[in-house]
């Protein structure tokens, strides 16, 4: 992540960003023990 100048976001932060971007039915799944997260949302447009 430092190489990409990116930040680690929590599940809640991912959900908030997707909601702010206009997605509905936003959900996240985080795999304990590693830094993988899956975030999904449904486009409302």
N, C-alpha and C positions, 0 to 999 in steps of 0.2 A: 503494500500500500504506500509506503513512503516514496518509492520510485515513481509512482503515479501521482504523487501529491494528493492522494485521496484520504478520506477519513473513515474510520470505523463508525458505523451508525448502529444504534440499537434497533431491535425489532420495532419498538414504538416510533422511533424516528423515521424508519422506512415507511411505516403505515401512514404517518402524518404527511410525509412528502407526497406519497401517491394520492392521498385524499385531497391535498392542496392542489395537485395537478388535475383534479377533476375525475378521478377514478372512484367507482363505487364497489362495494363488496370486497374491500381490501383485506387481505390476510397475509400473514407471514408465518413461516416455519423455520425455526432455527435448530440446527443439529448440535446438541450439546457435545462438547469435547473437541469441536473444530470450529472454524470461523466461516462456515457456510450458512447462507440464509437464502430462502426462496420467498420472494414477494410477488403476490398476484393481485390483480384488480380488474374490474370490468369497466370498459370504456362506456361512458354515458352519452356520447355524441353520436 
